[in-house]
Amino acid sequence: MRILPSLMLLISFSLINNFSVKPNQNLNFELEIILTNIKNPGNVFIAIYNNALNFNSDDDSSIRITYPIKESVVKGSFLKKVILKKGTYAFKVFIDKNNNNKFDFNFFGFPKEQYGFSNDKMGVLGPPTFQEASFKLNSNTSIKTKMK
């Protein structure tokens, strides 16, 4: 009856393999975005990206955004929770205070509406790069951004 131990070993291996956590599984985690220093009510636009090509692009079309958010905000702070797959992300945000669905600039090219980036990063004379603003989502995470 040498078949019995071999069969038991095969069944045990099969059970362990089927019920163990595989390292390559796509796990989902909660990202909590907290925006502070909101000076005016309006609509908040948050664009979450999962790669440098799209984040660093001047094209902000919805095709490039991994997870877009548009919601009403009031003066003070705003909290939004989203579920995303494990990975590396960065986000851009602005408050549309005049409800025209775009980020407005003055004559000199300076923003007229509040904005921010993940990790409170700022670039020199422009937005930060994906590498500067990115964070790893491999557990439930909270990111706080003070609106400029």
N, C-alpha and C positions, 0 to 999 in steps of 0.2 A: 504494500500500500504506500509506495513512495509518491504516488500521484497526489494524495491528500495534502501533505505539507506544501508541495509546490502550488497546488490549487489554492490553498489558504493564503500563501504568500502573494499570489497574483490578485486575489480578491482584496486583501489588505492594502496592497499598493494601489489598486484601482480606487478604493474608497478614500484613501488619503489624498490621492491626486485630484479626485473630483470635489472634495470638500475643503481643500486648503486654499488659502489666499494666494493667488498668483501675482507676482510682482508687476506684471505688465497689464493688470486690469485697469480699466479706465474708471477711477474713483471720482465721485463728485464731492465738492466741498462748498461750504457757504462763504461767500465774500460779503462782508458788511462794509458798506461805503458810508462814511460819516463826513458831511460837509459842514463846516463852521464858518462864522463871519459873513453870513448872507445878509446883505444890506438892504435889498429890495425884493418884494415878491415878484414872481414871474414863473417861467418854465425853466426847469433844469434839464439840460441835455448832457447825458453822460455816454461817452463812446468807449467801450472796453475792447481792447485789441489783444490778440495773442501772438503777434509777430511784428518784427521791426519794419518790414517792408510796408505794411499798411499803416502802422502808427506814424512812421516818419514821412509818409507821403503827404503831399499837399491836397490830395484828393480825399475829401471827407465823405464820400458817398457811402450810403448804407451797405453796399456790397463789401466794402473793406472792413466794416465794423463787426467784431465777433458777437457783441451783445450791446444793442442800443437801448437807451433808457430816455424817456421824456415824461416828466411829471411836474405838477404844480408844486411850487415851494412858497414859503412865507419867510419873512424876515427872521433871522436867527440861525437855526441849524436844520439839517435834513439827514435822514438815515434811510438807506436802501439796502436790502439784503437780496442777493442773487445766488443761484446755484450754478457752479461752473465745474467743468472737468479739471482734474489735476493738470497743472501746466504753469507757464510763465505768462503774465499779463501786465498791461499798463493801461491807464485810462486818462482821457481828457474830459474836462467838464467846463460848461459855461452856463451862466444864468441869463436867460433872455428876458430882460425886464420890460421891454416894449412889445413883447409877443409877436414879433415879425418872423419868427422861426429861423433867425440867422444871428451870427456873432458879429456885432457891429464894431467898426473902427472909426476913429476920427480922421480928420483931414491929413494928419501926419502919420497915420498908420498905427496909432496906439489904441488898445482896446477901450471901448466905451462901456462894456459890460464886464461883470465879474467872471473870472476863469480860474482854473486850477488844474493840477496834474497829480497823478498818484504819487505817493510818498512826499508830497509837497515840493517836488523837484521843479526847478526853473532852469531854462537854458540861458546862455549868454546871448542877449539880443534876439530871443525867439524861444520857441518851445524846447523842452528837453528831448533828448533822443529816447528811443525805446529802452535802451540799455540803462539810461539814467533813471527813468521812471518805473521800470519794471519791478515786479515782485513775483516770488514763487508761491503758487497756491498748492500746497501739499498737506494742508490741514485747514480747518475753519479759521478764517483770517479777518481781521478788522483793519481797515486803512482809513486814516483821518486826513482830510485835506482842508486847509484854511483857504477860503476863497480870497483871491487878490482883487 
